[in-house]
Each structure stands twice: as structure tokens, then as C-alpha cells.
Amino acid sequence: MIDETIGDYGQFSLDDMRITLAPGTPESMAQTLRHEMVHAALAISGIAYIERLPEEAIVRALDSIFWPAYQSLPKRTWPTKNS
Ligand SMILES: [Zn+2]
């Protein structure tokens, strides 16, 4: 859902199982959605509740290191069993 009144780029609510995004450019909203989806995965899995887990640092590390590296991989077709 999109809500221009939230005071952040995005939020994930485990109670509602909902990600809310602030309006923005399509690129920034897509990045925020991916960021909140990682928060959702950590929360739903229970990993986010490990005591003293630096969740925001982990999600931001994915944002700044993992996803850019993943997206820079050359696009290719992986060989199939028969090729
Ligand atoms: Zn975050």
C-alpha cells in the first residue's frame, strides 16, 4: 500500500502483514520495497527476533553490497541438463 503520511520511505508491519511505501520515483519505491521485503522475511522467519540482531545493518548491507553486486552479474542463460 502507498501512504504519503508515513514518516519514512517504507515500513513493514508484522501485525498487518503489510508493506507500506511512501510515494517516490519508481526506482526508489522498488528499492524500498525490496528493503522492506527483506525486513518481512527476517520478521516472518523469526530471525529478526534474535536478541541483539543488528537487523537494520544486515538489511542495509544487502542494499549497499549484495543487491548491487547481484544486479551487476552478466545476464546469461544457464546451461540445462541436455545442453
Ligand atoms: Zn530498514
PDB file of the backbone (N, CA, C, O) and the ligand in Angstrom, with CONECT records:
HET     ZN  A 101       1
ATOM      1  N   MET A   1       0.845  -1.170   0.000  1.00  0.00           N
ATOM      2  CA  MET A   1       0.000   0.000   0.000  1.00  0.00           C
ATOM      3  C   MET A   1       0.889   1.233   0.000  1.00  0.00           C
ATOM      4  O   MET A   1       2.012   1.201   0.505  1.00  0.00           O
ATOM      5  N   ILE A   2       0.385   2.308  -0.565  1.00  0.00           N
ATOM      6  CA  ILE A   2       1.125   3.567  -0.640  1.00  0.00           C
ATOM      7  C   ILE A   2       0.452   4.573   0.284  1.00  0.00           C
ATOM      8  O   ILE A   2      -0.765   4.754   0.257  1.00  0.00           O
ATOM      9  N   ASP A   3       1.282   5.225   1.108  1.00  0.00           N
ATOM     10  CA  ASP A   3       0.754   6.175   2.078  1.00  0.00           C
ATOM     11  C   ASP A   3       1.730   7.340   2.174  1.00  0.00           C
ATOM     12  O   ASP A   3       2.872   7.167   2.600  1.00  0.00           O
ATOM     13  N   GLU A   4       1.285   8.506   1.783  1.00  0.00           N
ATOM     14  CA  GLU A   4       2.190   9.658   1.811  1.00  0.00           C
ATOM     15  C   GLU A   4       2.356  10.256   3.196  1.00  0.00           C
ATOM     16  O   GLU A   4       3.104  11.220   3.357  1.00  0.00           O
ATOM     17  N   THR A   5       1.678   9.710   4.203  1.00  0.00           N
ATOM     18  CA  THR A   5       1.792  10.277   5.552  1.00  0.00           C
ATOM     19  C   THR A   5       2.829   9.560   6.420  1.00  0.00           C
ATOM     20  O   THR A   5       3.142  10.026   7.515  1.00  0.00           O
ATOM     21  N   ILE A   6       3.370   8.416   5.938  1.00  0.00           N
ATOM     22  CA  ILE A   6       4.360   7.735   6.772  1.00  0.00           C
ATOM     23  C   ILE A   6       5.630   8.573   6.775  1.00  0.00           C
ATOM     24  O   ILE A   6       5.970   9.205   5.775  1.00  0.00           O
ATOM     25  N   GLY A   7       6.309   8.575   7.879  1.00  0.00           N
ATOM     26  CA  GLY A   7       7.483   9.425   8.019  1.00  0.00           C
ATOM     27  C   GLY A   7       8.762   8.754   7.585  1.00  0.00           C
ATOM     28  O   GLY A   7       9.843   9.125   8.043  1.00  0.00           O
ATOM     29  N   ASP A   8       8.662   7.773   6.711  1.00  0.00           N
ATOM     30  CA  ASP A   8       9.830   7.017   6.294  1.00  0.00           C
ATOM     31  C   ASP A   8       9.629   6.631   4.831  1.00  0.00           C
ATOM     32  O   ASP A   8       8.567   6.883   4.262  1.00  0.00           O
ATOM     33  N   TYR A   9      10.636   6.026   4.228  1.00  0.00           N
ATOM     34  CA  TYR A   9      10.486   5.570   2.849  1.00  0.00           C
ATOM     35  C   TYR A   9       9.532   4.384   2.770  1.00  0.00           C
ATOM     36  O   TYR A   9       8.782   4.235   1.806  1.00  0.00           O
ATOM     37  N   GLY A  10       9.573   3.536   3.811  1.00  0.00           N
ATOM     38  CA  GLY A  10       8.708   2.362   3.811  1.00  0.00           C
ATOM     39  C   GLY A  10       8.664   1.738   5.182  1.00  0.00           C
ATOM     40  O   GLY A  10       9.510   2.006   6.035  1.00  0.00           O
ATOM     41  N   GLN A  11       7.666   0.901   5.382  1.00  0.00           N
ATOM     42  CA  GLN A  11       7.504   0.212   6.665  1.00  0.00           C
ATOM     43  C   GLN A  11       6.927  -1.175   6.403  1.00  0.00           C
ATOM     44  O   GLN A  11       6.153  -1.381   5.468  1.00  0.00           O
ATOM     45  N   PHE A  12       7.323  -2.117   7.251  1.00  0.00           N
ATOM     46  CA  PHE A  12       6.683  -3.431   7.238  1.00  0.00           C
ATOM     47  C   PHE A  12       6.019  -3.629   8.589  1.00  0.00           C
ATOM     48  O   PHE A  12       6.640  -3.422   9.632  1.00  0.00           O
ATOM     49  N   SER A  13       4.748  -4.032   8.566  1.00  0.00           N
ATOM     50  CA  SER A  13       4.028  -4.325   9.800  1.00  0.00           C
ATOM     51  C   SER A  13       3.761  -5.822   9.864  1.00  0.00           C
ATOM     52  O   SER A  13       3.033  -6.374   9.038  1.00  0.00           O
ATOM     53  N   LEU A  14       4.362  -6.469  10.861  1.00  0.00           N
ATOM     54  CA  LEU A  14       4.132  -7.910  11.021  1.00  0.00           C
ATOM     55  C   LEU A  14       2.688  -8.171  11.453  1.00  0.00           C
ATOM     56  O   LEU A  14       2.090  -9.172  11.059  1.00  0.00           O
ATOM     57  N   ASP A  15       2.133  -7.270  12.261  1.00  0.00           N
ATOM     58  CA  ASP A  15       0.748  -7.454  12.714  1.00  0.00           C
ATOM     59  C   ASP A  15      -0.222  -7.475  11.534  1.00  0.00           C
ATOM     60  O   ASP A  15      -1.139  -8.294  11.485  1.00  0.00           O
ATOM     61  N   ASP A  16      -0.008  -6.570  10.592  1.00  0.00           N
ATOM     62  CA  ASP A  16      -0.908  -6.483   9.434  1.00  0.00           C
ATOM     63  C   ASP A  16      -0.406  -7.302   8.243  1.00  0.00           C
ATOM     64  O   ASP A  16      -1.125  -7.486   7.261  1.00  0.00           O
ATOM     65  N   MET A  17       0.836  -7.792   8.339  1.00  0.00           N
ATOM     66  CA  MET A  17       1.482  -8.454   7.197  1.00  0.00           C
ATOM     67  C   MET A  17       1.395  -7.550   5.963  1.00  0.00           C
ATOM     68  O   MET A  17       0.974  -7.963   4.883  1.00  0.00           O
ATOM     69  N   ARG A  18       1.815  -6.293   6.178  1.00  0.00           N
ATOM     70  CA  ARG A  18       1.673  -5.315   5.104  1.00  0.00           C
ATOM     71  C   ARG A  18       2.917  -4.449   5.000  1.00  0.00           C
ATOM     72  O   ARG A  18       3.487  -4.024   6.005  1.00  0.00           O
ATOM     73  N   ILE A  19       3.320  -4.198   3.775  1.00  0.00           N
ATOM     74  CA  ILE A  19       4.391  -3.237   3.499  1.00  0.00           C
ATOM     75  C   ILE A  19       3.730  -1.956   2.998  1.00  0.00           C
ATOM     76  O   ILE A  19       2.905  -1.979   2.085  1.00  0.00           O
ATOM     77  N   THR A  20       4.110  -0.841   3.614  1.00  0.00           N
ATOM     78  CA  THR A  20       3.605   0.466   3.205  1.00  0.00           C
ATOM     79  C   THR A  20       4.774   1.263   2.652  1.00  0.00           C
ATOM     80  O   THR A  20       5.844   1.306   3.258  1.00  0.00           O
ATOM     81  N   LEU A  21       4.573   1.892   1.506  1.00  0.00           N
ATOM     82  CA  LEU A  21       5.610   2.694   0.873  1.00  0.00           C
ATOM     83  C   LEU A  21       5.163   4.140   0.783  1.00  0.00           C
ATOM     84  O   LEU A  21       3.982   4.418   0.574  1.00  0.00           O
ATOM     85  N   ALA A  22       6.108   5.068   0.940  1.00  0.00           N
ATOM     86  CA  ALA A  22       5.850   6.472   0.648  1.00  0.00           C
ATOM     87  C   ALA A  22       5.970   6.649  -0.866  1.00  0.00           C
ATOM     88  O   ALA A  22       6.732   5.928  -1.510  1.00  0.00           O
ATOM     89  N   PRO A  23       5.237   7.585  -1.432  1.00  0.00           N
ATOM     90  CA  PRO A  23       5.376   7.821  -2.874  1.00  0.00           C
ATOM     91  C   PRO A  23       6.783   8.286  -3.199  1.00  0.00           C
ATOM     92  O   PRO A  23       7.425   8.957  -2.391  1.00  0.00           O
ATOM     93  N   GLY A  24       7.258   7.932  -4.379  1.00  0.00           N
ATOM     94  CA  GLY A  24       8.591   8.335  -4.825  1.00  0.00           C
ATOM     95  C   GLY A  24       8.762   7.961  -6.278  1.00  0.00           C
ATOM     96  O   GLY A  24       7.793   7.655  -6.972  1.00  0.00           O
ATOM     97  N   THR A  25       9.990   7.988  -6.731  1.00  0.00           N
ATOM     98  CA  THR A  25      10.237   7.561  -8.109  1.00  0.00           C
ATOM     99  C   THR A  25      10.049   6.051  -8.176  1.00  0.00           C
ATOM    100  O   THR A  25      10.173   5.371  -7.157  1.00  0.00           O
ATOM    101  N   PRO A  26       9.752   5.515  -9.356  1.00  0.00           N
ATOM    102  CA  PRO A  26       9.611   4.059  -9.463  1.00  0.00           C
ATOM    103  C   PRO A  26      10.856   3.318  -8.974  1.00  0.00           C
ATOM    104  O   PRO A  26      10.749   2.262  -8.351  1.00  0.00           O
ATOM    105  N   GLU A  27      12.042   3.878  -9.261  1.00  0.00           N
ATOM    106  CA  GLU A  27      13.283   3.211  -8.850  1.00  0.00           C
ATOM    107  C   GLU A  27      13.419   3.212  -7.326  1.00  0.00           C
ATOM    108  O   GLU A  27      13.760   2.187  -6.736  1.00  0.00           O
ATOM    109  N   SER A  28      13.158   4.348  -6.689  1.00  0.00           N
ATOM    110  CA  SER A  28      13.315   4.394  -5.227  1.00  0.00           C
ATOM    111  C   SER A  28      12.248   3.556  -4.537  1.00  0.00           C
ATOM    112  O   SER A  28      12.511   2.945  -3.501  1.00  0.00           O
ATOM    113  N   MET A  29      11.050   3.525  -5.101  1.00  0.00           N
ATOM    114  CA  MET A  29       9.998   2.702  -4.493  1.00  0.00           C
ATOM    115  C   MET A  29      10.319   1.219  -4.641  1.00  0.00           C
ATOM    116  O   MET A  29      10.039   0.430  -3.739  1.00  0.00           O
ATOM    117  N   ALA A  30      10.910   0.835  -5.781  1.00  0.00           N
ATOM    118  CA  ALA A  30      11.293  -0.569  -5.973  1.00  0.00           C
ATOM    119  C   ALA A  30      12.390  -0.956  -4.990  1.00  0.00           C
ATOM    120  O   ALA A  30      12.359  -2.050  -4.426  1.00  0.00           O
ATOM    121  N   GLN A  31      13.370  -0.060  -4.776  1.00  0.00           N
ATOM    122  CA  GLN A  31      14.445  -0.353  -3.821  1.00  0.00           C
ATOM    123  C   GLN A  31      13.892  -0.429  -2.400  1.00  0.00           C
ATOM    124  O   GLN A  31      14.297  -1.290  -1.619  1.00  0.00           O
ATOM    125  N   THR A  32      12.976   0.464  -2.068  1.00  0.00           N
ATOM    126  CA  THR A  32      12.383   0.445  -0.732  1.00  0.00           C
ATOM    127  C   THR A  32      11.541  -0.814  -0.547  1.00  0.00           C
ATOM    128  O   THR A  32      11.566  -1.422   0.523  1.00  0.00           O
ATOM    129  N   LEU A  33      10.805  -1.205  -1.564  1.00  0.00           N
ATOM    130  CA  LEU A  33      10.010  -2.431  -1.473  1.00  0.00           C
ATOM    131  C   LEU A  33      10.914  -3.630  -1.201  1.00  0.00           C
ATOM    132  O   LEU A  33      10.613  -4.453  -0.336  1.00  0.00           O
ATOM    133  N   ARG A  34      12.021  -3.730  -1.937  1.00  0.00           N
ATOM    134  CA  ARG A  34      12.957  -4.841  -1.720  1.00  0.00           C
ATOM    135  C   ARG A  34      13.524  -4.787  -0.301  1.00  0.00           C
ATOM    136  O   ARG A  34      13.642  -5.823   0.353  1.00  0.00           O
ATOM    137  N   HIS A  35      13.874  -3.595   0.181  1.00  0.00           N
ATOM    138  CA  HIS A  35      14.390  -3.416   1.541  1.00  0.00           C
ATOM    139  C   HIS A  35      13.356  -3.911   2.565  1.00  0.00           C
ATOM    140  O   HIS A  35      13.696  -4.654   3.486  1.00  0.00           O
ATOM    141  N   GLU A  36      12.115  -3.499   2.400  1.00  0.00           N
ATOM    142  CA  GLU A  36      11.073  -3.907   3.355  1.00  0.00           C
ATOM    143  C   GLU A  36      10.743  -5.395   3.224  1.00  0.00           C
ATOM    144  O   GLU A  36      10.357  -6.029   4.206  1.00  0.00           O
ATOM    145  N   MET A  37      10.890  -5.956   2.024  1.00  0.00           N
ATOM    146  CA  MET A  37      10.662  -7.396   1.847  1.00  0.00           C
ATOM    147  C   MET A  37      11.697  -8.202   2.624  1.00  0.00           C
ATOM    148  O   MET A  37      11.373  -9.261   3.163  1.00  0.00           O
ATOM    149  N   VAL A  38      12.941  -7.717   2.690  1.00  0.00           N
ATOM    150  CA  VAL A  38      13.958  -8.414   3.488  1.00  0.00           C
ATOM    151  C   VAL A  38      13.598  -8.317   4.966  1.00  0.00           C
ATOM    152  O   VAL A  38      13.715  -9.297   5.702  1.00  0.00           O
ATOM    153  N   HIS A  39      13.153  -7.114   5.411  1.00  0.00           N
ATOM    154  CA  HIS A  39      12.687  -6.998   6.800  1.00  0.00           C
ATOM    155  C   HIS A  39      11.550  -7.992   7.050  1.00  0.00           C
ATOM    156  O   HIS A  39      11.525  -8.662   8.082  1.00  0.00           O
ATOM    157  N   ALA A  40      10.617  -8.087   6.112  1.00  0.00           N
ATOM    158  CA  ALA A  40       9.482  -9.000   6.272  1.00  0.00           C
ATOM    159  C   ALA A  40       9.970 -10.443   6.372  1.00  0.00           C
ATOM    160  O   ALA A  40       9.491 -11.200   7.216  1.00  0.00           O
ATOM    161  N   ALA A  41      10.907 -10.826   5.527  1.00  0.00           N
ATOM    162  CA  ALA A  41      11.420 -12.199   5.553  1.00  0.00           C
ATOM    163  C   ALA A  41      12.088 -12.501   6.889  1.00  0.00           C
ATOM    164  O   ALA A  41      11.894 -13.577   7.455  1.00  0.00           O
ATOM    165  N   LEU A  42      12.881 -11.546   7.398  1.00  0.00           N
ATOM    166  CA  LEU A  42      13.550 -11.760   8.681  1.00  0.00           C
ATOM    167  C   LEU A  42      12.536 -11.836   9.819  1.00  0.00           C
ATOM    168  O   LEU A  42      12.690 -12.643  10.735  1.00  0.00           O
ATOM    169  N   ALA A  43      11.502 -10.999   9.764  1.00  0.00           N
ATOM    170  CA  ALA A  43      10.485 -10.998  10.831  1.00  0.00           C
ATOM    171  C   ALA A  43       9.626 -12.260  10.774  1.00  0.00           C
ATOM    172  O   ALA A  43       9.404 -12.903  11.799  1.00  0.00           O
ATOM    173  N   ILE A  44       9.149 -12.612   9.602  1.00  0.00           N
ATOM    174  CA  ILE A  44       8.260 -13.769   9.462  1.00  0.00           C
ATOM    175  C   ILE A  44       9.001 -15.053   9.827  1.00  0.00           C
ATOM    176  O   ILE A  44       8.425 -15.962  10.425  1.00  0.00           O
ATOM    177  N   SER A  45      10.281 -15.120   9.464  1.00  0.00           N
ATOM    178  CA  SER A  45      11.054 -16.325   9.762  1.00  0.00           C
ATOM    179  C   SER A  45      11.410 -16.428  11.237  1.00  0.00           C
ATOM    180  O   SER A  45      11.739 -17.510  11.724  1.00  0.00           O
ATOM    181  N   GLY A  46      11.347 -15.310  11.951  1.00  0.00           N
ATOM    182  CA  GLY A  46      11.734 -15.287  13.358  1.00  0.00           C
ATOM    183  C   GLY A  46      13.164 -14.854  13.576  1.00  0.00           C
ATOM    184  O   GLY A  46      13.567 -14.592  14.709  1.00  0.00           O
ATOM    185  N   ILE A  47      13.944 -14.774  12.498  1.00  0.00           N
ATOM    186  CA  ILE A  47      15.350 -14.377  12.636  1.00  0.00           C
ATOM    187  C   ILE A  47      15.474 -12.991  13.248  1.00  0.00           C
ATOM    188  O   ILE A  47      16.399 -12.733  14.019  1.00  0.00           O
ATOM    189  N   ALA A  48      14.542 -12.089  12.909  1.00  0.00           N
ATOM    190  CA  ALA A  48      14.605 -10.706  13.403  1.00  0.00           C
ATOM    191  C   ALA A  48      14.489 -10.632  14.917  1.00  0.00           C
ATOM    192  O   ALA A  48      14.805  -9.600  15.510  1.00  0.00           O
ATOM    193  N   TYR A  49      14.043 -11.707  15.550  1.00  0.00           N
ATOM    194  CA  TYR A  49      13.830 -11.667  16.999  1.00  0.00           C
ATOM    195  C   TYR A  49      14.986 -12.251  17.787  1.00  0.00           C
ATOM    196  O   TYR A  49      14.899 -12.391  19.007  1.00  0.00           O
ATOM    197  N   ILE A  50      16.065 -12.592  17.104  1.00  0.00           N
ATOM    198  CA  ILE A  50      17.264 -12.998  17.828  1.00  0.00           C
ATOM    199  C   ILE A  50      17.743 -11.783  18.612  1.00  0.00           C
ATOM    200  O   ILE A  50      17.891 -10.692  18.061  1.00  0.00           O
ATOM    201  N   GLU A  51      17.981 -11.983  19.892  1.00  0.00           N
ATOM    202  CA  GLU A  51      18.360 -10.863  20.734  1.00  0.00           C
ATOM    203  C   GLU A  51      19.618 -10.179  20.213  1.00  0.00           C
ATOM    204  O   GLU A  51      20.609 -10.838  19.899  1.00  0.00           O
ATOM    205  N   ARG A  52      19.569  -8.887  20.126  1.00  0.00           N
ATOM    206  CA  ARG A  52      20.658  -8.019  19.691  1.00  0.00           C
ATOM    207  C   ARG A  52      21.068  -8.254  18.234  1.00  0.00           C
ATOM    208  O   ARG A  52      22.203  -7.952  17.864  1.00  0.00           O
ATOM    209  N   LEU A  53      20.183  -8.776  17.416  1.00  0.00           N
ATOM    210  CA  LEU A  53      20.485  -8.919  15.992  1.00  0.00           C
ATOM    211  C   LEU A  53      20.513  -7.525  15.364  1.00  0.00           C
ATOM    212  O   LEU A  53      19.558  -6.762  15.514  1.00  0.00           O
ATOM    213  N   PRO A  54      21.586  -7.189  14.670  1.00  0.00           N
ATOM    214  CA  PRO A  54      21.641  -5.866  14.029  1.00  0.00           C
ATOM    215  C   PRO A  54      20.873  -5.887  12.711  1.00  0.00           C
ATOM    216  O   PRO A  54      21.461  -5.758  11.637  1.00  0.00           O
ATOM    217  N   GLU A  55      19.550  -6.050  12.804  1.00  0.00           N
ATOM    218  CA  GLU A  55      18.726  -6.264  11.613  1.00  0.00           C
ATOM    219  C   GLU A  55      18.874  -5.150  10.578  1.00  0.00           C
ATOM    220  O   GLU A  55      19.050  -5.420   9.390  1.00  0.00           O
ATOM    221  N   GLU A  56      18.801  -3.898  11.032  1.00  0.00           N
ATOM    222  CA  GLU A  56      18.875  -2.811  10.049  1.00  0.00           C
ATOM    223  C   GLU A  56      20.224  -2.820   9.340  1.00  0.00           C
ATOM    224  O   GLU A  56      20.291  -2.557   8.140  1.00  0.00           O
ATOM    225  N   ALA A  57      21.288  -3.115  10.060  1.00  0.00           N
ATOM    226  CA  ALA A  57      22.612  -3.167   9.436  1.00  0.00           C
ATOM    227  C   ALA A  57      22.682  -4.294   8.413  1.00  0.00           C
ATOM    228  O   ALA A  57      23.292  -4.132   7.356  1.00  0.00           O
ATOM    229  N   ILE A  58      22.067  -5.429   8.713  1.00  0.00           N
ATOM    230  CA  ILE A  58      22.069  -6.549   7.773  1.00  0.00           C
ATOM    231  C   ILE A  58      21.301  -6.176   6.504  1.00  0.00           C
ATOM    232  O   ILE A  58      21.773  -6.413   5.392  1.00  0.00           O
ATOM    233  N   VAL A  59      20.128  -5.597   6.680  1.00  0.00           N
ATOM    234  CA  VAL A  59      19.315  -5.229   5.516  1.00  0.00           C
ATOM    235  C   VAL A  59      20.035  -4.163   4.689  1.00  0.00           C
ATOM    236  O   VAL A  59      20.017  -4.216   3.459  1.00  0.00           O
ATOM    237  N   ARG A  60      20.662  -3.205   5.349  1.00  0.00           N
ATOM    238  CA  ARG A  60      21.380  -2.154   4.616  1.00  0.00           C
ATOM    239  C   ARG A  60      22.621  -2.705   3.926  1.00  0.00           C
ATOM    240  O   ARG A  60      22.999  -2.210   2.865  1.00  0.00           O
ATOM    241  N   ALA A  61      23.263  -3.716   4.502  1.00  0.00           N
ATOM    242  CA  ALA A  61      24.404  -4.352   3.840  1.00  0.00           C
ATOM    243  C   ALA A  61      23.945  -5.020   2.547  1.00  0.00           C
ATOM    244  O   ALA A  61      24.630  -4.950   1.526  1.00  0.00           O
ATOM    245  N   LEU A  62      22.787  -5.666   2.599  1.00  0.00           N
ATOM    246  CA  LEU A  62      22.237  -6.245   1.370  1.00  0.00           C
ATOM    247  C   LEU A  62      21.961  -5.140   0.359  1.00  0.00           C
ATOM    248  O   LEU A  62      22.281  -5.282  -0.822  1.00  0.00           O
ATOM    249  N   ASP A  63      21.368  -4.037   0.818  1.00  0.00           N
ATOM    250  CA  ASP A  63      21.048  -2.926  -0.085  1.00  0.00           C
ATOM    251  C   ASP A  63      22.291  -2.348  -0.746  1.00  0.00           C
ATOM    252  O   ASP A  63      22.288  -2.059  -1.943  1.00  0.00           O
ATOM    253  N   SER A  64      23.354  -2.180   0.037  1.00  0.00           N
ATOM    254  CA  SER A  64      24.510  -1.458  -0.488  1.00  0.00           C
ATOM    255  C   SER A  64      25.587  -2.351  -1.074  1.00  0.00           C
ATOM    256  O   SER A  64      26.425  -1.877  -1.841  1.00  0.00           O
ATOM    257  N   ILE A  65      25.586  -3.630  -0.733  1.00  0.00           N
ATOM    258  CA  ILE A  65      26.642  -4.516  -1.238  1.00  0.00           C
ATOM    259  C   ILE A  65      26.072  -5.674  -2.051  1.00  0.00           C
ATOM    260  O   ILE A  65      26.441  -5.863  -3.210  1.00  0.00           O
ATOM    261  N   PHE A  66      25.174  -6.447  -1.445  1.00  0.00           N
ATOM    262  CA  PHE A  66      24.740  -7.676  -2.117  1.00  0.00           C
ATOM    263  C   PHE A  66      23.922  -7.414  -3.376  1.00  0.00           C
ATOM    264  O   PHE A  66      24.252  -7.922  -4.447  1.00  0.00           O
ATOM    265  N   TRP A  67      22.853  -6.620  -3.252  1.00  0.00           N
ATOM    266  CA  TRP A  67      21.969  -6.424  -4.415  1.00  0.00           C
ATOM    267  C   TRP A  67      22.669  -5.740  -5.572  1.00  0.00           C
ATOM    268  O   TRP A  67      22.464  -6.156  -6.712  1.00  0.00           O
ATOM    269  N   PRO A  68      23.513  -4.678  -5.347  1.00  0.00           N
ATOM    270  CA  PRO A  68      24.235  -4.111  -6.487  1.00  0.00           C
ATOM    271  C   PRO A  68      25.173  -5.133  -7.140  1.00  0.00           C
ATOM    272  O   PRO A  68      25.291  -5.164  -8.365  1.00  0.00           O
ATOM    273  N   ALA A  69      25.840  -5.968  -6.333  1.00  0.00           N
ATOM    274  CA  ALA A  69      26.724  -6.987  -6.903  1.00  0.00           C
ATOM    275  C   ALA A  69      25.912  -8.009  -7.689  1.00  0.00           C
ATOM    276  O   ALA A  69      26.307  -8.419  -8.780  1.00  0.00           O
ATOM    277  N   TYR A  70      24.787  -8.413  -7.135  1.00  0.00           N
ATOM    278  CA  TYR A  70      23.935  -9.391  -7.821  1.00  0.00           C
ATOM    279  C   TYR A  70      23.432  -8.831  -9.146  1.00  0.00           C
ATOM    280  O   TYR A  70      23.429  -9.521 -10.165  1.00  0.00           O
ATOM    281  N   GLN A  71      23.009  -7.569  -9.118  1.00  0.00           N
ATOM    282  CA  GLN A  71      22.462  -6.964 -10.333  1.00  0.00           C
ATOM    283  C   GLN A  71      23.534  -6.694 -11.377  1.00  0.00           C
ATOM    284  O   GLN A  71      23.213  -6.533 -12.555  1.00  0.00           O
ATOM    285  N   SER A  72      24.804  -6.639 -10.975  1.00  0.00           N
ATOM    286  CA  SER A  72      25.864  -6.411 -11.948  1.00  0.00           C
ATOM    287  C   SER A  72      26.327  -7.702 -12.620  1.00  0.00           C
ATOM    288  O   SER A  72      27.135  -7.666 -13.547  1.00  0.00           O
ATOM    289  N   LEU A  73      25.813  -8.843 -12.151  1.00  0.00           N
ATOM    290  CA  LEU A  73      26.164 -10.102 -12.806  1.00  0.00           C
ATOM    291  C   LEU A  73      25.673 -10.053 -14.247  1.00  0.00           C
ATOM    292  O   LEU A  73      24.574  -9.574 -14.525  1.00  0.00           O
ATOM    293  N   PRO A  74      26.500 -10.553 -15.155  1.00  0.00           N
ATOM    294  CA  PRO A  74      26.035 -10.555 -16.541  1.00  0.00           C
ATOM    295  C   PRO A  74      24.781 -11.421 -16.678  1.00  0.00           C
ATOM    296  O   PRO A  74      24.653 -12.476 -16.056  1.00  0.00           O
ATOM    297  N   LYS A  75      23.877 -10.942 -17.502  1.00  0.00           N
ATOM    298  CA  LYS A  75      22.681 -11.735 -17.762  1.00  0.00           C
ATOM    299  C   LYS A  75      23.082 -12.887 -18.668  1.00  0.00           C
ATOM    300  O   LYS A  75      23.725 -12.674 -19.696  1.00  0.00           O
ATOM    301  N   ARG A  76      22.726 -14.047 -18.314  1.00  0.00           N
ATOM    302  CA  ARG A  76      23.072 -15.197 -19.133  1.00  0.00           C
ATOM    303  C   ARG A  76      22.027 -16.273 -18.975  1.00  0.00           C
ATOM    304  O   ARG A  76      21.231 -16.273 -18.035  1.00  0.00           O
ATOM    305  N   THR A  77      22.051 -17.166 -19.898  1.00  0.00           N
ATOM    306  CA  THR A  77      21.173 -18.313 -19.824  1.00  0.00           C
ATOM    307  C   THR A  77      21.994 -19.461 -19.270  1.00  0.00           C
ATOM    308  O   THR A  77      23.045 -19.801 -19.813  1.00  0.00           O
ATOM    309  N   TRP A  78      21.528 -20.041 -18.219  1.00  0.00           N
ATOM    310  CA  TRP A  78      22.266 -21.141 -17.611  1.00  0.00           C
ATOM    311  C   TRP A  78      22.072 -22.419 -18.426  1.00  0.00           C
ATOM    312  O   TRP A  78      20.986 -22.671 -18.949  1.00  0.00           O
ATOM    313  N   PRO A  79      23.135 -23.226 -18.530  1.00  0.00           N
ATOM    314  CA  PRO A  79      23.002 -24.463 -19.304  1.00  0.00           C
ATOM    315  C   PRO A  79      21.965 -25.392 -18.662  1.00  0.00           C
ATOM    316  O   PRO A  79      21.825 -25.448 -17.441  1.00  0.00           O
ATOM    317  N   THR A  80      21.271 -26.090 -19.492  1.00  0.00           N
ATOM    318  CA  THR A  80      20.307 -27.056 -18.986  1.00  0.00           C
ATOM    319  C   THR A  80      20.963 -28.426 -18.964  1.00  0.00           C
ATOM    320  O   THR A  80      22.083 -28.595 -19.446  1.00  0.00           O
ATOM    321  N   LYS A  81      20.284 -29.373 -18.420  1.00  0.00           N
ATOM    322  CA  LYS A  81      20.824 -30.732 -18.283  1.00  0.00           C
ATOM    323  C   LYS A  81      21.199 -31.321 -19.649  1.00  0.00           C
ATOM    324  O   LYS A  81      22.128 -32.123 -19.750  1.00  0.00           O
ATOM    325  N   ASN A  82      20.473 -30.920 -20.694  1.00  0.00           N
ATOM    326  CA  ASN A  82      20.687 -31.511 -22.007  1.00  0.00           C
ATOM    327  C   ASN A  82      21.597 -30.691 -22.914  1.00  0.00           C
ATOM    328  O   ASN A  82      21.795 -31.060 -24.071  1.00  0.00           O
ATOM    329  N   SER A  83      22.166 -29.566 -22.408  1.00  0.00           N
ATOM    330  CA  SER A  83      22.999 -28.766 -23.299  1.00  0.00           C
ATOM    331  C   SER A  83      24.464 -28.844 -22.943  1.00  0.00           C
ATOM    332  O   SER A  83      25.295 -28.222 -23.605  1.00  0.00           O
TER     333      SER A  83
HETATM  334 ZN    ZN A 101      15.184  -0.909   7.259  1.00  0.00          ZN2+
END
